[in-house]
Amino acid sequence: MKILLASSEVHPYSKTGGLADMAGALAKFLAKAGNEIGVVTPLYQGIRERVPELKQFDWKLRLPLGWNWVEGAVWKLEPSSGLTVYFIDQPQFFQRPGLYGEKGIDYPDNAERFIFFSKSVVNLARYLDWSPEIVHVHDWQAGLVPLFMRHQKTRQGWGHAPRSCLTIHNLAYQGHFPRAYYDLANLPWDYFHPGGVEFHGGLNCLKAGIAYADSITTVSMRYAREITTEAFGCGLDGILRHRQDVLVGILNGVDDEEWTTVSNPYLRNSYDLDALSGKTKEKLALQAELGLPAAEKVPLFGTITRLVAQKGVDIELAALEEMLAADMQFVLLGSGEPSLESAFRHLAQRYGGKVAVRIGYDQGLSHRIEAGCDFYVMPSRYEPCGLNQMYSLRYGTIPIVRATGGLDDSVVDPGENPDLANGIKFIEPSARALAKAIRKALVLYQDTQLLQHFRRNGMRSNFSWERTAAEYLRVYTQTLSR
């Protein structure tokens, strides 16, 4: 099958979160399965320097953006057999320190930037000599692509236009802009209505994808159900219920070539199901690295996250205030809202020797936290898929999660199945409920045999990208048959 993916970030070239991991891994494993795969993504600042083998593609972009015409170039890279990455080069839009903004503030021209990106995807899809059958777009930044393709097919003579698939990674981020920005799309106004791109009087890029894509997926089975409800639908539950017949939940996979406990360049010690002693050594090394007392018998809890309300970190702060009186340690790696960054720094100052906080992101340290911790805390108010709980399971680290979205789909609580239990769940999004879950973890930690049972169950979990890629191929096949 011939598939073109479009994403505003793709690991290892650009990343702010799980979208990049998913887009990069899906492309790699679809290509490994024998498909012809292209990926379109912006050429952000620093990519050319990090990837000097980029080659200029023989196609120039000159696209309308309202009354203006914007030019751009395309560069390409062939990182593996069957996989080509196309980078959209428009320095005015993409040569910036951030992908979407700086210091927590969105760039004011994000509408222009990603409408241009969406037009570039369609323009390239129409030009490519290998003629993709499916264009698979991700999140609001490429949400207008299905509409542009449909318009060109029905009104501009693109007779063999590809079919489209939209994946929603987080419904809360929609690309909602004032009505005037619709002019940048250069589309007739008959698409601007409540069943199309219009949302509370403005342009909603994600809603456009939901309305006009041939198929829609999201990143876990439970989240696919949740977003059709008023509680989780972020105002789009109505149109999602209307399109429920083409909505499918597919749990993301884990790239086990990168997230591995054996011969991992970020880890100091290898370990696996049959030899877990390396995990203990990783714990001691992590404690030393972060300035905590090296104490094998003290349970170590960790979190790697964006510091925003969605992730429930305010709940976590309150629960830690209650629980740090116990014999435990906690480490955090993350960044986000300044008030939350400050609160965690203050927590570390007050609980010296028990709490270590690193503000920012460090890929190597994230692996070492996943490997070195005994428990991983993920108290999200909602979580479309979540990846860190799956990384934790692979690394023999027991996740403590709120039962929502992909967290509920991937973690098994002993109350559900004691034989397959690999984590601890709580229901209510409150500090009290999380503190109770942490207390359960402390009790579990004292039972060495049961602790190893949970760890081994987690490490046996199958979150392979081969499985996930196969499920996407089924969706593509169904889309082409409609």
N, C-alpha and C positions, 0 to 999 in steps of 0.2 A: 504494500500500500504506500501511496505517496502523500506525505503529511507535512504541512507547514505550521509550525508553532510560533505564536507571537506573545512575547512577555516583556514587560518593562524592566525586569531584572532576571539574570540567568547566572547561576553559579557555574564556573568559578570566576566569571568576568565582572559581575556586579551583584550586590546583595544588600538588602536591609532586613530580610526575614525569610520565612519558610517558602514564600513564592519562588525565590531564586533556586532554592534546593530542589523544589518539586519540578520546576521547568527544566533545569539542567539534567536531573536524573531521568525524567520521563523521556526526554529527547535521546539520551544515551541508550536507554534500554529498549526503546522502540527501534533504534538503528541496529542494536545487537540482535534483535529478533528478525532482521532481514528486510526492514522497511526502508524506504528512501525518505530521509528526514531533513527538513530545513528549520532553522530557528531564526526569527527576526527579533532584534533587540537594539536599543540605542547604543551608540558609541559614546560612552560616558568618559569623563576626564580620567586619565590614567590608564585606560585599557590599552591604548596603542603602545605605551611605554612598557607595559607588562607583557604584551603579546606582540613582539616585533615581527612575527611571521605573518601578520595580516597582509592580505593582498587586495588591491583595489578591484572591485567588480565592474564589469563593463556596462554599467547602467547609471545614468544620472537622474536625479529626482528634480522635478520642477512642478510644484503642486500648488493649487490655489488654497489660500487660507483667508476666507472672506474676500475682500477686494485686493489683497496682496498675493503675490506669487513668491513662494519660498523654495529655494534650491537646496539640494543636499546630494551627498554621494553615498555609495554603498561599498563597504569592505567585507571581505569574507575570510573564513577560516574553516579548514577541514580537519577537525581534531581527531576523527576516527572514521573508519569505513562506513559509508552510508549516511554520514552526518555532516552538514554544512551549516555554519553559523553566519548569518548576514547582519552586519552592524550598520545601523542608520547613522550617518555622519552629518550632523547639522550643528556646528559649533555654537551658534547663538543659543540654541535650546539645550544642548547636552554637555557642553564643556563647562561644568560647574562643580563646586566641591561636594554637593549633595545630589541624590537622585531625584528627590521630590521637594526638598526644602533644606533649610539650615536652622540649627538651634531650635528645633521644634516648630518652626514656622514654614508653611508651604510656600513655594515660589508663587508669586501672584500671576504668572503666565502659564500655569500648569495646563489650563484648557488649550492654549495654543500649542504647547509642547506635545501633548498627547493626542490631540486631533491630528496634528501633522504626522505623528508616529503612526496612527491608525491608517491615515491615507497612504503612507509609505508602504505599510504592510500589504494593502490591497493592490497598489501599483506594482509592487514586486511580484505578488502572487500572479498577477495577470501577465507579467513579462517572462517569468521563469520558463525555460524551455522544457523542464521536466513536468510541468503542469500538475501541481498538487491537486489531489482529489478532495482533501479535507484541510480547512484552515482552522486550527484550534487556538483560540485566544484566551487570555487569562486576565481576569479582573477589569476594573473600569478603564484602566489606561489603554486597553485595546478593545473596549466595549463597543465602540462604533463600527468596528470592522464588519460584523455581520450585516449591519444596515447598509454600509457602503457597498458591500458585495451584492446584496439583494437589489439595491437601486441600479447598479451597473448591469446586472443580469436582466432585470425586467424593463429598464428604460433606456439603457445605453448599449444594448446589443452584445453583452458578454454571454454568448450562447452556452458555453461550457464552463460556467463559473463553478468553483468548488463549493461543496457544502460546508457549513460552519458549525463549530462546537465552541461553547463558552464554558469555562470553569470559573466558578465563584469561590475564591479563597477566603474572603471575609466580607459578608454582605454589608457591614457597617461602613465600608469605604466605597463610595458610589460615584465619585466624580460629578458632583452636583454643582452646576454653575448658573449664573443669571441668564435669563432668556436671550439677551443680546449675543451671547457666545454661540448660539445656534447658527448665526450667520457664518461662522468660521467653517461650518460643515459643508457649505455650498450645496445644500439639499433643499428640495421643495418643502414648503411649510405643511404639506399634508401628512408628514411624519410626526409633526409636533402636536400630539394630542394625548389624552390620558392612557390610551392603549399603546402608545409609542414611546417617544423620548421625553415627553413632557412630564414634569414632576413638581407639583406645587409652584407652577408658573415658570420653572426654569428647565434647563437641559440636564438630564441625568444620563451619563454615559453608560453606567452599568445597566440601568433599566433598558436602554436601547439594545444592549446585547441580549437581555432576557427576552425582550419582545420579538427580536428578529433572528436569533440564532436557530439553526435547525435542531440542535440538541443542547442540553444544559447539564453540566455535572457540577457537583461540589465535593468537598474533600473528605467526607465521611457519611456513612449511612444515616446516623442519627441527625447530623446537621441538615441533611436533605429534608428530613421530616420537620425539624425545628423551624427552618426558615419559611415554611408555609403557614406558620402560626403568627398571630399578632405579637406575641411576646418576643419572638426572635426575628421577625420579618423586616424590621427597620423601615416600615412603611411600604415595602414591596411585596408583602405576603399575598396581596390580592392578585397581582399579575403572576406571581409564582404558583399560586393555586390554579390559575387559568392555564399555565403551561406545565402542570404537574405530570402530564402524560409523557413529556420528553425530559424530565428531571431525574437524574440518577446520582446516588451517592457512591463514591469510590474512595476508600481509605488510601491515603498516600502511603508510599513505601519508604523503606530505608535503604540508602545506597550502602550495601554491606562491603563494598570495596573501600569506602572512606570511613564508615562508622564500624570499625572492627577493633577487637581487643588483641589481635595477633599482628605483630609486625606493623604497628601503627606508629608513624614517625612522631606523633605528638605525645605518645606515652613512653614512659621510661621502662615499663615492664609489660610483657605479654602475659595473657591468661586466657583460659577458656573453661568450658563446662567441666572438664576433667582435671583441671589444675587451677584452682582459684586463689592460690597463694599470691599471685602477682597483683590481684586486686587489693589485698592488704598492703602490699608495698606501695601501690599507687596512692592509697589513702595517706600513708605516712609521709610520702613525698609531697602530696598536695598540702597537707597541714604545714609542712616546713616551708613550702613555697609561699603560702599566704600568711605566714607569721603566726600560726596557731600552734599550741603545744602538740607535739607528735604523740598522740594517745590512741593506740589501736583499739582499746576497749570502750572509748567514748563514741557514741553514735554521731555520725557526721551527716547533716542535712544540707542540701544544695538547691539553688534555683538559678537558672539562666533565662533572662526574660527581658522584654520591653517593659519599662516601668510606666504602665498606663492602667487605667481603671479596669479595662477589659480583663487584664491578667490577674485581677484579684489581689494585687500586691498590698493594697491597704488592709485587706483582710489578713494577709500574711504578717504584716507588721504588728497588728494588734494581737494575733495569736502568739507571735514570738515574744512579745512583751510578757505574756502569761507563762510561756513554756520555758524560757531561758533560765529560769530558776532551777530547772532539772539539769542533770548531768548530760549535756549535749553540746554540739557545736553546729554553726550554720555559716555557709558561704553563699555569696551572691555575686553574679556577674550580670550586668545589665546597664541600661541607660534609658532615659525618657523624660518624664515630667520633672522639672527642676525641684519641685517640692518633695517628690518621692525620692529622688536622688539624695537630697539633703536629709530626709528622714532615715534612710538606710545608713548614710555616713554617721549620723548621730547615734544610731543603734550600735554600730561598730565601736564608736568611742566609749559608749557606756558599758559595753560588754566586752572589753578587751580580753583576749584569750579565749573567747567563746564565739565571736562573730568576726568574719572577714568580708569586706565589701570591695569590689572592683567595679568602678563606673566605666562603661565603654563596652567594646566587644573585642574578644581575642579568640580566634578560632582554635589555637592550640590549647589555651586554658579551658575552653568549653569542653574539649575532649577529656582533659584531665579531671575536671569537676564531675563529668558523667562517670568516669571510671573510678575516681577516688571516694565518692560519696557512698554512704550506705542507703540513704533515702533521697528522693528527688521530689520537691514540693511544687505542685502546679494547681493553684486554687482558682482557676479562671472562672469568671462569671459566665462566659461562653467561650467555646473553643472549636472553630470549624473542624480542624483535624488535630492539630498539635503534632509536633515531631519529637520534642524532647522526651516525652514519656516513652516513645518507642526507642529512642537512643538509649534511655535509661535501662529499659528492659534488656536490650542487647548487651549492655555493659554490666548486667547483674546488679543494677541499682534499683531499689524498689520504689515505684512512683506512688505518691500520695496525691490524689487528684479529685477534683469535683466532678461528679457524674454528669457531664454535659458533652455534646458533640462527639468528636473523635476520641476524647478521653474515655468516655463511656464505652465506645466501641472497641478500644484496644487494651483496656486494663480489666482484669478479673479480680473482684473482691472475694475474700473467703466466704462471705455471706451468700455469694452467687454460686460458687463452686469451690469448695475447699481443696479438692484434688488439683485443680488447675490455677489456683489463686497465685497472682503475681504482683498484686498491689493492694492499696487501701483507698477506698472511695468514701466521699461524704457528699451529702445532698444539698443541704442548706448553704447558701453563700454567706457565711458568717464566720467571725473569728472564733466563736464558741464551737462551731462544728469542726473547723480546721484544728483547733486545739485538741479536741477529742480524738481526731484522726492521728495527730502527732503522739498523743498518749498511747494509742494502740501500737504505733510504730515502736515506741520505747519498750513496751511490753514484748513485742515481737522480737526485738533485738536481743533480749535476754534469753530467748529460746534458740540456741544455735542450730539445732536440727531443723526447726520450722523456718528459720531465717534462710538457711541454705535451700530448703524446699521452694520458697518464694523466688529466690535468685535463679535457681535452675529452671523453674517454669518460665521466668522472664526470658532467659537466654535461649530457650527453645522456641520462643514465639516466632512465627513466620510473617515478617513484614517485607518480604522480598519485592523488589521493583519488577522482577519478572512477572509476578502475580498481578501487580497493579497495572503494568503495561498491557498485559493480556486483557484485562477488563476494559481498558480504554479502546483497544482494538475492537472489542465486541461492540462498544458504543459507536465507533466509527462505521463499522459494517452495518449496524442498524440504521444509522443516519443516511448512509448512501442508498439503502433499500427503500427509504420512505418516498 
